[in-house]
């Protein structure tokens, strides 16, 4: 749903209620995901149904696989 280039840097972590939590590997990708969140929500609604995902929360993974930074 996000395209090959973005998929290489972004991964879904979990669905908490109607919030999709995603992890990114660099802060720049966090900005990109936040910028395109409205489009992502439209794609998710088309694929999963209206109301399944209503928000996207982005976390930047710490280098080396440590705890994510918010």
N, CA, C, O and CB atoms as a CASP TS submission, in Angstrom:
PFRMAT TS
TARGET T0000
AUTHOR 0000-0000-0000
METHOD Language model
MODEL 1
PARENT N/A
ATOM      1  N   UNK     1       0.802  -1.206   0.000  1.00  0.00           N
ATOM      2  CA  UNK     1       0.000   0.000   0.000  1.00  0.00           C
ATOM      3  C   UNK     1       0.847   1.273   0.000  1.00  0.00           C
ATOM      4  O   UNK     1       0.342   2.351  -0.312  1.00  0.00           O
ATOM      5  CB  UNK     1      -0.914  -0.003   1.190  1.00  0.00           C
ATOM      6  N   UNK     2       2.128   1.155   0.347  1.00  0.00           N
ATOM      7  CA  UNK     2       2.974   2.349   0.404  1.00  0.00           C
ATOM      8  C   UNK     2       3.982   2.424  -0.727  1.00  0.00           C
ATOM      9  O   UNK     2       4.659   3.442  -0.877  1.00  0.00           O
ATOM     10  CB  UNK     2       3.699   2.395   1.713  1.00  0.00           C
ATOM     11  N   UNK     3       4.098   1.396  -1.511  1.00  0.00           N
ATOM     12  CA  UNK     3       5.077   1.372  -2.590  1.00  0.00           C
ATOM     13  C   UNK     3       6.382   0.738  -2.121  1.00  0.00           C
ATOM     14  O   UNK     3       6.690   0.711  -0.930  1.00  0.00           O
ATOM     15  CB  UNK     3       5.333   2.789  -3.113  1.00  0.00           C
ATOM     16  N   UNK     4       7.133   0.234  -3.083  1.00  0.00           N
ATOM     17  CA  UNK     4       8.359  -0.508  -2.780  1.00  0.00           C
ATOM     18  C   UNK     4       9.413   0.328  -2.067  1.00  0.00           C
ATOM     19  O   UNK     4      10.038  -0.139  -1.115  1.00  0.00           O
ATOM     20  CB  UNK     4       8.942  -1.057  -4.047  1.00  0.00           C
ATOM     21  N   UNK     5       9.612   1.559  -2.520  1.00  0.00           N
ATOM     22  CA  UNK     5      10.662   2.385  -1.920  1.00  0.00           C
ATOM     23  C   UNK     5      10.359   2.674  -0.450  1.00  0.00           C
ATOM     24  O   UNK     5      11.235   2.522   0.403  1.00  0.00           O
ATOM     25  CB  UNK     5      10.814   3.704  -2.696  1.00  0.00           C
ATOM     26  N   UNK     6       9.135   3.085  -0.149  1.00  0.00           N
ATOM     27  CA  UNK     6       8.786   3.377   1.234  1.00  0.00           C
ATOM     28  C   UNK     6       8.759   2.096   2.069  1.00  0.00           C
ATOM     29  O   UNK     6       9.162   2.109   3.232  1.00  0.00           O
ATOM     30  CB  UNK     6       7.429   4.088   1.303  1.00  0.00           C
ATOM     31  N   UNK     7       8.296   1.013   1.497  1.00  0.00           N
ATOM     32  CA  UNK     7       8.219  -0.259   2.230  1.00  0.00           C
ATOM     33  C   UNK     7       9.596  -0.731   2.694  1.00  0.00           C
ATOM     34  O   UNK     7       9.699  -1.472   3.671  1.00  0.00           O
ATOM     35  CB  UNK     7       7.573  -1.336   1.355  1.00  0.00           C
ATOM     36  N   UNK     8      10.641  -0.314   2.009  1.00  0.00           N
ATOM     37  CA  UNK     8      11.998  -0.686   2.412  1.00  0.00           C
ATOM     38  C   UNK     8      12.432   0.036   3.690  1.00  0.00           C
ATOM     39  O   UNK     8      13.414  -0.356   4.321  1.00  0.00           O
ATOM     40  CB  UNK     8      12.981  -0.378   1.286  1.00  0.00           C
ATOM     41  N   UNK     9      11.708   1.082   4.072  1.00  0.00           N
ATOM     42  CA  UNK     9      12.101   1.902   5.225  1.00  0.00           C
ATOM     43  C   UNK     9      11.042   1.969   6.316  1.00  0.00           C
ATOM     44  O   UNK     9      11.308   2.469   7.409  1.00  0.00           O
ATOM     45  CB  UNK     9      12.422   3.294   4.769  1.00  0.00           C
ATOM     46  N   UNK    10       9.846   1.471   6.032  1.00  0.00           N
ATOM     47  CA  UNK    10       8.715   1.581   6.953  1.00  0.00           C
ATOM     48  C   UNK    10       8.116   0.195   7.159  1.00  0.00           C
ATOM     49  O   UNK    10       7.940  -0.561   6.204  1.00  0.00           O
ATOM     50  CB  UNK    10       7.640   2.579   6.413  1.00  0.00           C
ATOM     51  N   UNK    11       7.802  -0.134   8.416  1.00  0.00           N
ATOM     52  CA  UNK    11       7.141  -1.421   8.651  1.00  0.00           C
ATOM     53  C   UNK    11       6.032  -1.239   9.684  1.00  0.00           C
ATOM     54  O   UNK    11       6.181  -0.466  10.630  1.00  0.00           O
ATOM     55  CB  UNK    11       8.164  -2.495   9.127  1.00  0.00           C
ATOM     56  N   UNK    12       4.924  -1.950   9.503  1.00  0.00           N
ATOM     57  CA  UNK    12       3.858  -1.886  10.485  1.00  0.00           C
ATOM     58  C   UNK    12       4.299  -2.596  11.762  1.00  0.00           C
ATOM     59  O   UNK    12       4.949  -3.639  11.704  1.00  0.00           O
ATOM     60  CB  UNK    12       2.560  -2.511   9.929  1.00  0.00           C
ATOM     61  N   UNK    13       3.948  -2.035  12.898  1.00  0.00           N
ATOM     62  CA  UNK    13       4.302  -2.632  14.186  1.00  0.00           C
ATOM     63  C   UNK    13       3.080  -3.278  14.822  1.00  0.00           C
ATOM     64  O   UNK    13       3.123  -4.431  15.251  1.00  0.00           O
ATOM     65  CB  UNK    13       4.899  -1.573  15.132  1.00  0.00           C
ATOM     66  N   UNK    14       1.979  -2.510  14.878  1.00  0.00           N
ATOM     67  CA  UNK    14       0.746  -3.060  15.440  1.00  0.00           C
ATOM     68  C   UNK    14      -0.412  -2.131  15.124  1.00  0.00           C
ATOM     69  O   UNK    14      -0.233  -0.981  14.723  1.00  0.00           O
ATOM     70  CB  UNK    14       0.874  -3.268  16.969  1.00  0.00           C
ATOM     71  N   UNK    15      -1.601  -2.671  15.320  1.00  0.00           N
ATOM     72  CA  UNK    15      -2.817  -1.887  15.215  1.00  0.00           C
ATOM     73  C   UNK    15      -3.374  -1.775  16.621  1.00  0.00           C
ATOM     74  O   UNK    15      -3.789  -2.771  17.213  1.00  0.00           O
ATOM     75  CB  UNK    15      -3.856  -2.532  14.220  1.00  0.00           C
ATOM     76  N   UNK    16      -3.383  -0.559  17.156  1.00  0.00           N
ATOM     77  CA  UNK    16      -3.886  -0.311  18.501  1.00  0.00           C
ATOM     78  C   UNK    16      -5.206   0.429  18.352  1.00  0.00           C
ATOM     79  O   UNK    16      -5.236   1.602  17.978  1.00  0.00           O
ATOM     80  CB  UNK    16      -2.858   0.508  19.370  1.00  0.00           C
ATOM     81  N   UNK    17      -6.308  -0.278  18.653  1.00  0.00           N
ATOM     82  CA  UNK    17      -7.649   0.237  18.381  1.00  0.00           C
ATOM     83  C   UNK    17      -7.725   0.562  16.891  1.00  0.00           C
ATOM     84  O   UNK    17      -7.692  -0.354  16.070  1.00  0.00           O
ATOM     85  CB  UNK    17      -7.974   1.507  19.264  1.00  0.00           C
ATOM     86  N   UNK    18      -7.825   1.819  16.524  1.00  0.00           N
ATOM     87  CA  UNK    18      -7.871   2.176  15.100  1.00  0.00           C
ATOM     88  C   UNK    18      -6.622   2.948  14.675  1.00  0.00           C
ATOM     89  O   UNK    18      -6.610   3.577  13.617  1.00  0.00           O
ATOM     90  CB  UNK    18      -9.125   3.009  14.802  1.00  0.00           C
ATOM     91  N   UNK    19      -5.568   2.903  15.501  1.00  0.00           N
ATOM     92  CA  UNK    19      -4.314   3.574  15.189  1.00  0.00           C
ATOM     93  C   UNK    19      -3.285   2.568  14.698  1.00  0.00           C
ATOM     94  O   UNK    19      -2.954   1.619  15.410  1.00  0.00           O
ATOM     95  CB  UNK    19      -3.782   4.328  16.414  1.00  0.00           C
ATOM     96  N   UNK    20      -2.782   2.767  13.496  1.00  0.00           N
ATOM     97  CA  UNK    20      -1.718   1.933  12.957  1.00  0.00           C
ATOM     98  C   UNK    20      -0.392   2.515  13.412  1.00  0.00           C
ATOM     99  O   UNK    20      -0.079   3.667  13.112  1.00  0.00           O
ATOM    100  CB  UNK    20      -1.793   1.842  11.398  1.00  0.00           C
ATOM    101  N   UNK    21       0.382   1.727  14.132  1.00  0.00           N
ATOM    102  CA  UNK    21       1.706   2.137  14.590  1.00  0.00           C
ATOM    103  C   UNK    21       2.716   1.576  13.596  1.00  0.00           C
ATOM    104  O   UNK    21       2.737   0.375  13.326  1.00  0.00           O
ATOM    105  CB  UNK    21       2.000   1.638  16.061  1.00  0.00           C
ATOM    106  N   UNK    22       3.556   2.465  13.052  1.00  0.00           N
ATOM    107  CA  UNK    22       4.586   2.041  12.106  1.00  0.00           C
ATOM    108  C   UNK    22       5.951   2.477  12.614  1.00  0.00           C
ATOM    109  O   UNK    22       6.076   3.487  13.307  1.00  0.00           O
ATOM    110  CB  UNK    22       4.317   2.621  10.694  1.00  0.00           C
ATOM    111  N   UNK    23       6.961   1.711  12.265  1.00  0.00           N
ATOM    112  CA  UNK    23       8.341   2.050  12.604  1.00  0.00           C
ATOM    113  C   UNK    23       9.080   2.397  11.323  1.00  0.00           C
ATOM    114  O   UNK    23       8.890   1.762  10.285  1.00  0.00           O
ATOM    115  CB  UNK    23       9.046   0.879  13.356  1.00  0.00           C
ATOM    116  N   UNK    24       9.919   3.406  11.414  1.00  0.00           N
ATOM    117  CA  UNK    24      10.753   3.815  10.284  1.00  0.00           C
ATOM    118  C   UNK    24      12.210   3.757  10.719  1.00  0.00           C
ATOM    119  O   UNK    24      12.514   3.794  11.912  1.00  0.00           O
ATOM    120  CB  UNK    24      10.374   5.249   9.783  1.00  0.00           C
ATOM    121  N   UNK    25      13.105   3.666   9.744  1.00  0.00           N
ATOM    122  CA  UNK    25      14.518   3.514  10.085  1.00  0.00           C
ATOM    123  C   UNK    25      15.295   4.821  10.090  1.00  0.00           C
ATOM    124  O   UNK    25      16.474   4.829  10.444  1.00  0.00           O
ATOM    125  CB  UNK    25      15.162   2.570   9.131  1.00  0.00           C
ATOM    126  N   UNK    26      14.664   5.928   9.705  1.00  0.00           N
ATOM    127  CA  UNK    26      15.329   7.228   9.704  1.00  0.00           C
ATOM    128  C   UNK    26      14.300   8.327   9.941  1.00  0.00           C
ATOM    129  O   UNK    26      13.151   8.189   9.521  1.00  0.00           O
ATOM    130  CB  UNK    26      16.084   7.464   8.371  1.00  0.00           C
ATOM    131  N   UNK    27      14.688   9.415  10.604  1.00  0.00           N
ATOM    132  CA  UNK    27      13.749  10.509  10.849  1.00  0.00           C
ATOM    133  C   UNK    27      13.136  11.095   9.578  1.00  0.00           C
ATOM    134  O   UNK    27      11.982  11.525   9.589  1.00  0.00           O
ATOM    135  CB  UNK    27      14.441  11.597  11.606  1.00  0.00           C
ATOM    136  N   UNK    28      13.890  11.113   8.498  1.00  0.00           N
ATOM    137  CA  UNK    28      13.352  11.629   7.243  1.00  0.00           C
ATOM    138  C   UNK    28      12.143  10.839   6.761  1.00  0.00           C
ATOM    139  O   UNK    28      11.202  11.410   6.211  1.00  0.00           O
ATOM    140  CB  UNK    28      14.424  11.616   6.179  1.00  0.00           C
ATOM    141  N   UNK    29      12.170   9.537   6.967  1.00  0.00           N
ATOM    142  CA  UNK    29      11.035   8.708   6.583  1.00  0.00           C
ATOM    143  C   UNK    29       9.846   8.954   7.497  1.00  0.00           C
ATOM    144  O   UNK    29       8.699   8.843   7.063  1.00  0.00           O
ATOM    145  CB  UNK    29      11.419   7.235   6.608  1.00  0.00           C
ATOM    146  N   UNK    30      10.105   9.285   8.751  1.00  0.00           N
ATOM    147  CA  UNK    30       9.007   9.628   9.661  1.00  0.00           C
ATOM    148  C   UNK    30       8.265  10.848   9.119  1.00  0.00           C
ATOM    149  O   UNK    30       7.035  10.875   9.099  1.00  0.00           O
ATOM    150  CB  UNK    30       9.540   9.903  11.103  1.00  0.00           C
ATOM    151  N   UNK    31       9.013  11.846   8.685  1.00  0.00           N
ATOM    152  CA  UNK    31       8.390  13.045   8.112  1.00  0.00           C
ATOM    153  C   UNK    31       7.586  12.701   6.870  1.00  0.00           C
ATOM    154  O   UNK    31       6.479  13.206   6.683  1.00  0.00           O
ATOM    155  CB  UNK    31       9.454  14.093   7.771  1.00  0.00           C
ATOM    156  N   UNK    32       8.132  11.853   6.032  1.00  0.00           N
ATOM    157  CA  UNK    32       7.448  11.458   4.799  1.00  0.00           C
ATOM    158  C   UNK    32       6.136  10.741   5.109  1.00  0.00           C
ATOM    159  O   UNK    32       5.111  11.023   4.488  1.00  0.00           O
ATOM    160  CB  UNK    32       8.355  10.556   3.945  1.00  0.00           C
ATOM    161  N   UNK    33       6.166   9.822   6.058  1.00  0.00           N
ATOM    162  CA  UNK    33       4.949   9.080   6.410  1.00  0.00           C
ATOM    163  C   UNK    33       3.903  10.034   6.988  1.00  0.00           C
ATOM    164  O   UNK    33       2.727   9.951   6.635  1.00  0.00           O
ATOM    165  CB  UNK    33       5.269   7.947   7.428  1.00  0.00           C
ATOM    166  N   UNK    34       4.319  10.924   7.858  1.00  0.00           N
ATOM    167  CA  UNK    34       3.373  11.884   8.439  1.00  0.00           C
ATOM    168  C   UNK    34       2.768  12.782   7.355  1.00  0.00           C
ATOM    169  O   UNK    34       1.577  13.093   7.398  1.00  0.00           O
ATOM    170  CB  UNK    34       4.072  12.747   9.512  1.00  0.00           C
ATOM    171  N   UNK    35       3.579  13.192   6.397  1.00  0.00           N
ATOM    172  CA  UNK    35       3.116  14.049   5.324  1.00  0.00           C
ATOM    173  C   UNK    35       2.073  13.348   4.456  1.00  0.00           C
ATOM    174  O   UNK    35       1.096  13.958   4.024  1.00  0.00           O
ATOM    175  CB  UNK    35       4.288  14.496   4.473  1.00  0.00           C
ATOM    176  N   UNK    36       2.296  12.061   4.210  1.00  0.00           N
ATOM    177  CA  UNK    36       1.361  11.355   3.339  1.00  0.00           C
ATOM    178  C   UNK    36       0.314  10.551   4.098  1.00  0.00           C
ATOM    179  O   UNK    36      -0.368   9.717   3.504  1.00  0.00           O
ATOM    180  CB  UNK    36       2.115  10.444   2.426  1.00  0.00           C
ATOM    181  N   UNK    37       0.175  10.788   5.409  1.00  0.00           N
ATOM    182  CA  UNK    37      -0.796  10.059   6.229  1.00  0.00           C
ATOM    183  C   UNK    37      -2.224  10.124   5.666  1.00  0.00           C
ATOM    184  O   UNK    37      -2.896   9.093   5.636  1.00  0.00           O
ATOM    185  CB  UNK    37      -0.784  10.611   7.643  1.00  0.00           C
ATOM    186  N   UNK    38      -2.716  11.285   5.219  1.00  0.00           N
ATOM    187  CA  UNK    38      -4.075  11.292   4.660  1.00  0.00           C
ATOM    188  C   UNK    38      -4.247  10.333   3.475  1.00  0.00           C
ATOM    189  O   UNK    38      -5.263   9.648   3.364  1.00  0.00           O
ATOM    190  CB  UNK    38      -4.437  12.698   4.222  1.00  0.00           C
ATOM    191  N   UNK    39      -3.246  10.292   2.596  1.00  0.00           N
ATOM    192  CA  UNK    39      -3.312   9.369   1.463  1.00  0.00           C
ATOM    193  C   UNK    39      -3.231   7.921   1.922  1.00  0.00           C
ATOM    194  O   UNK    39      -3.941   7.058   1.405  1.00  0.00           O
ATOM    195  CB  UNK    39      -2.188   9.663   0.472  1.00  0.00           C
ATOM    196  N   UNK    40      -2.367   7.659   2.894  1.00  0.00           N
ATOM    197  CA  UNK    40      -2.269   6.306   3.443  1.00  0.00           C
ATOM    198  C   UNK    40      -3.591   5.855   4.049  1.00  0.00           C
ATOM    199  O   UNK    40      -4.022   4.721   3.843  1.00  0.00           O
ATOM    200  CB  UNK    40      -1.165   6.238   4.495  1.00  0.00           C
ATOM    201  N   UNK    41      -4.233   6.748   4.796  1.00  0.00           N
ATOM    202  CA  UNK    41      -5.515   6.409   5.409  1.00  0.00           C
ATOM    203  C   UNK    41      -6.566   6.102   4.351  1.00  0.00           C
ATOM    204  O   UNK    41      -7.389   5.208   4.543  1.00  0.00           O
ATOM    205  CB  UNK    41      -5.993   7.548   6.306  1.00  0.00           C
ATOM    206  N   UNK    42      -6.551   6.829   3.241  1.00  0.00           N
ATOM    207  CA  UNK    42      -7.469   6.536   2.140  1.00  0.00           C
ATOM    208  C   UNK    42      -7.200   5.152   1.555  1.00  0.00           C
ATOM    209  O   UNK    42      -8.131   4.386   1.305  1.00  0.00           O
ATOM    210  CB  UNK    42      -7.346   7.604   1.043  1.00  0.00           C
ATOM    211  N   UNK    43      -5.931   4.836   1.341  1.00  0.00           N
ATOM    212  CA  UNK    43      -5.568   3.517   0.792  1.00  0.00           C
ATOM    213  C   UNK    43      -5.964   2.406   1.751  1.00  0.00           C
ATOM    214  O   UNK    43      -6.478   1.371   1.328  1.00  0.00           O
ATOM    215  CB  UNK    43      -4.055   3.444   0.501  1.00  0.00           C
ATOM    216  N   UNK    44      -5.726   2.617   3.039  1.00  0.00           N
ATOM    217  CA  UNK    44      -6.092   1.610   4.035  1.00  0.00           C
ATOM    218  C   UNK    44      -7.605   1.420   4.099  1.00  0.00           C
ATOM    219  O   UNK    44      -8.084   0.294   4.227  1.00  0.00           O
ATOM    220  CB  UNK    44      -5.554   2.005   5.415  1.00  0.00           C
ATOM    221  N   UNK    45      -8.352   2.505   4.011  1.00  0.00           N
ATOM    222  CA  UNK    45      -9.815   2.406   4.012  1.00  0.00           C
ATOM    223  C   UNK    45     -10.307   1.623   2.799  1.00  0.00           C
ATOM    224  O   UNK    45     -11.233   0.819   2.902  1.00  0.00           O
ATOM    225  CB  UNK    45     -10.451   3.809   4.028  1.00  0.00           C
ATOM    226  N   UNK    46      -9.682   1.865   1.654  1.00  0.00           N
ATOM    227  CA  UNK    46     -10.074   1.155   0.436  1.00  0.00           C
ATOM    228  C   UNK    46      -9.758  -0.334   0.535  1.00  0.00           C
ATOM    229  O   UNK    46     -10.510  -1.171   0.034  1.00  0.00           O
ATOM    230  CB  UNK    46      -9.370   1.760  -0.780  1.00  0.00           C
ATOM    231  N   UNK    47      -8.640  -0.659   1.184  1.00  0.00           N
ATOM    232  CA  UNK    47      -8.229  -2.053   1.273  1.00  0.00           C
ATOM    233  C   UNK    47      -8.814  -2.816   2.447  1.00  0.00           C
ATOM    234  O   UNK    47      -9.058  -4.019   2.354  1.00  0.00           O
ATOM    235  CB  UNK    47      -6.765  -2.120   1.348  1.00  0.00           C
ATOM    236  N   UNK    48      -9.041  -2.114   3.557  1.00  0.00           N
ATOM    237  CA  UNK    48      -9.485  -2.783   4.786  1.00  0.00           C
ATOM    238  C   UNK    48     -10.912  -2.446   5.185  1.00  0.00           C
ATOM    239  O   UNK    48     -11.538  -3.185   5.945  1.00  0.00           O
ATOM    240  CB  UNK    48      -8.568  -2.425   5.912  1.00  0.00           C
ATOM    241  N   UNK    49     -11.427  -1.339   4.678  1.00  0.00           N
ATOM    242  CA  UNK    49     -12.761  -0.882   5.046  1.00  0.00           C
ATOM    243  C   UNK    49     -12.679   0.395   5.858  1.00  0.00           C
ATOM    244  O   UNK    49     -11.691   0.649   6.547  1.00  0.00           O
ATOM    245  CB  UNK    49     -13.505  -1.962   5.831  1.00  0.00           C
ATOM    246  N   UNK    50     -13.728   1.190   5.767  1.00  0.00           N
ATOM    247  CA  UNK    50     -13.784   2.458   6.495  1.00  0.00           C
ATOM    248  C   UNK    50     -13.754   2.224   8.000  1.00  0.00           C
ATOM    249  O   UNK    50     -14.409   1.316   8.511  1.00  0.00           O
ATOM    250  CB  UNK    50     -15.044   3.242   6.110  1.00  0.00           C
ATOM    251  N   UNK    51     -12.983   3.057   8.706  1.00  0.00           N
ATOM    252  CA  UNK    51     -12.953   3.019  10.161  1.00  0.00           C
ATOM    253  C   UNK    51     -12.019   2.007  10.785  1.00  0.00           C
ATOM    254  O   UNK    51     -11.829   2.023  12.001  1.00  0.00           O
ATOM    255  CB  UNK    51     -14.285   2.765  10.647  1.00  0.00           C
ATOM    256  N   UNK    52     -11.423   1.117   9.985  1.00  0.00           N
ATOM    257  CA  UNK    52     -10.490   0.132  10.547  1.00  0.00           C
ATOM    258  C   UNK    52      -9.232   0.839  11.038  1.00  0.00           C
ATOM    259  O   UNK    52      -8.760   0.580  12.145  1.00  0.00           O
ATOM    260  CB  UNK    52     -10.126  -0.955   9.495  1.00  0.00           C
ATOM    261  N   UNK    53      -8.694   1.731  10.215  1.00  0.00           N
ATOM    262  CA  UNK    53      -7.541   2.543  10.597  1.00  0.00           C
ATOM    263  C   UNK    53      -7.928   4.006  10.406  1.00  0.00           C
ATOM    264  O   UNK    53      -8.287   4.423   9.305  1.00  0.00           O
ATOM    265  CB  UNK    53      -6.259   2.171   9.751  1.00  0.00           C
ATOM    266  N   UNK    54      -7.853   4.786  11.494  1.00  0.00           N
ATOM    267  CA  UNK    54      -8.227   6.194  11.415  1.00  0.00           C
ATOM    268  C   UNK    54      -7.069   7.131  11.725  1.00  0.00           C
ATOM    269  O   UNK    54      -7.200   8.347  11.587  1.00  0.00           O
ATOM    270  CB  UNK    54      -9.362   6.473  12.357  1.00  0.00           C
ATOM    271  N   UNK    55      -5.924   6.568  12.146  1.00  0.00           N
ATOM    272  CA  UNK    55      -4.764   7.390  12.479  1.00  0.00           C
ATOM    273  C   UNK    55      -3.499   6.572  12.279  1.00  0.00           C
ATOM    274  O   UNK    55      -3.520   5.344  12.359  1.00  0.00           O
ATOM    275  CB  UNK    55      -4.852   7.920  13.935  1.00  0.00           C
ATOM    276  N   UNK    56      -2.403   7.264  12.021  1.00  0.00           N
ATOM    277  CA  UNK    56      -1.100   6.619  11.867  1.00  0.00           C
ATOM    278  C   UNK    56      -0.147   7.246  12.872  1.00  0.00           C
ATOM    279  O   UNK    56      -0.002   8.467  12.926  1.00  0.00           O
ATOM    280  CB  UNK    56      -0.554   6.762  10.403  1.00  0.00           C
ATOM    281  N   UNK    57       0.500   6.403  13.665  1.00  0.00           N
ATOM    282  CA  UNK    57       1.519   6.852  14.618  1.00  0.00           C
ATOM    283  C   UNK    57       2.869   6.355  14.123  1.00  0.00           C
ATOM    284  O   UNK    57       3.029   5.173  13.817  1.00  0.00           O
ATOM    285  CB  UNK    57       1.221   6.333  16.075  1.00  0.00           C
ATOM    286  N   UNK    58       3.829   7.251  14.047  1.00  0.00           N
ATOM    287  CA  UNK    58       5.137   6.917  13.492  1.00  0.00           C
ATOM    288  C   UNK    58       6.182   6.916  14.597  1.00  0.00           C
ATOM    289  O   UNK    58       6.242   7.836  15.413  1.00  0.00           O
ATOM    290  CB  UNK    58       5.531   7.908  12.376  1.00  0.00           C
ATOM    291  N   UNK    59       6.999   5.879  14.614  1.00  0.00           N
ATOM    292  CA  UNK    59       8.114   5.788  15.556  1.00  0.00           C
ATOM    293  C   UNK    59       9.398   5.555  14.775  1.00  0.00           C
ATOM    294  O   UNK    59       9.433   4.779  13.821  1.00  0.00           O
ATOM    295  CB  UNK    59       7.884   4.650  16.597  1.00  0.00           C
ATOM    296  N   UNK    60      10.447   6.241  15.200  1.00  0.00           N
ATOM    297  CA  UNK    60      11.757   6.053  14.578  1.00  0.00           C
ATOM    298  C   UNK    60      12.498   5.003  15.396  1.00  0.00           C
ATOM    299  O   UNK    60      12.678   5.153  16.605  1.00  0.00           O
ATOM    300  CB  UNK    60      12.571   7.406  14.503  1.00  0.00           C
ATOM    301  N   UNK    61      12.926   3.932  14.718  1.00  0.00           N
ATOM    302  CA  UNK    61      13.668   2.880  15.396  1.00  0.00           C
ATOM    303  C   UNK    61      15.069   3.370  15.742  1.00  0.00           C
ATOM    304  O   UNK    61      15.723   4.042  14.945  1.00  0.00           O
ATOM    305  CB  UNK    61      13.737   1.613  14.524  1.00  0.00           C
ATOM    306  N   UNK    62      15.510   3.026  16.927  1.00  0.00           N
ATOM    307  CA  UNK    62      16.868   3.377  17.337  1.00  0.00           C
ATOM    308  C   UNK    62      17.848   2.523  16.535  1.00  0.00           C
ATOM    309  O   UNK    62      17.551   1.368  16.231  1.00  0.00           O
ATOM    310  CB  UNK    62      17.069   3.168  18.879  1.00  0.00           C
ATOM    311  N   UNK    63      19.001   3.070  16.192  1.00  0.00           N
ATOM    312  CA  UNK    63      20.012   2.272  15.491  1.00  0.00           C
ATOM    313  C   UNK    63      20.377   1.047  16.306  1.00  0.00           C
ATOM    314  O   UNK    63      20.475   1.110  17.531  1.00  0.00           O
ATOM    315  CB  UNK    63      21.268   3.111  15.205  1.00  0.00           C
ATOM    316  N   UNK    64      20.575  -0.060  15.627  1.00  0.00           N
ATOM    317  CA  UNK    64      20.949  -1.293  16.310  1.00  0.00           C
ATOM    318  C   UNK    64      19.783  -2.070  16.883  1.00  0.00           C
ATOM    319  O   UNK    64      19.977  -3.048  17.605  1.00  0.00           O
ATOM    320  CB  UNK    64      21.894  -0.983  17.396  1.00  0.00           C
ATOM    321  N   UNK    65      18.569  -1.639  16.565  1.00  0.00           N
ATOM    322  CA  UNK    65      17.401  -2.401  16.991  1.00  0.00           C
ATOM    323  C   UNK    65      16.967  -2.146  18.421  1.00  0.00           C
ATOM    324  O   UNK    65      16.201  -2.936  18.973  1.00  0.00           O
ATOM    325  CB  UNK    65      17.670  -3.836  16.826  1.00  0.00           C
ATOM    326  N   UNK    66      17.427  -1.078  19.035  1.00  0.00           N
ATOM    327  CA  UNK    66      17.005  -0.759  20.387  1.00  0.00           C
ATOM    328  C   UNK    66      15.574  -0.252  20.410  1.00  0.00           C
ATOM    329  O   UNK    66      14.841  -0.370  19.428  1.00  0.00           O
ATOM    330  CB  UNK    66      17.935   0.271  21.002  1.00  0.00           C
ATOM    331  N   UNK    67      15.192   0.311  21.541  1.00  0.00           N
ATOM    332  CA  UNK    67      13.835   0.833  21.688  1.00  0.00           C
ATOM    333  C   UNK    67      13.610   1.973  20.699  1.00  0.00           C
ATOM    334  O   UNK    67      14.511   2.774  20.450  1.00  0.00           O
ATOM    335  CB  UNK    67      13.585   1.314  23.139  1.00  0.00           C
ATOM    336  N   UNK    68      12.384   2.044  20.128  1.00  0.00           N
ATOM    337  CA  UNK    68      12.110   3.111  19.170  1.00  0.00           C
ATOM    338  C   UNK    68      12.059   4.471  19.847  1.00  0.00           C
ATOM    339  O   UNK    68      11.704   4.590  21.020  1.00  0.00           O
ATOM    340  CB  UNK    68      10.802   2.845  18.446  1.00  0.00           C
ATOM    341  N   UNK    69      12.424   5.498  19.076  1.00  0.00           N
ATOM    342  CA  UNK    69      12.293   6.877  19.534  1.00  0.00           C
ATOM    343  C   UNK    69      10.980   7.422  19.004  1.00  0.00           C
ATOM    344  O   UNK    69      10.577   7.075  17.894  1.00  0.00           O
ATOM    345  CB  UNK    69      13.500   7.757  19.067  1.00  0.00           C
ATOM    346  N   UNK    70      10.315   8.255  19.758  1.00  0.00           N
ATOM    347  CA  UNK    70       9.054   8.835  19.317  1.00  0.00           C
ATOM    348  C   UNK    70       9.255  10.164  18.686  1.00  0.00           C
ATOM    349  O   UNK    70       8.290  10.796  18.256  1.00  0.00           O
ATOM    350  CB  UNK    70       8.100   8.962  20.453  1.00  0.00           C
TER
END
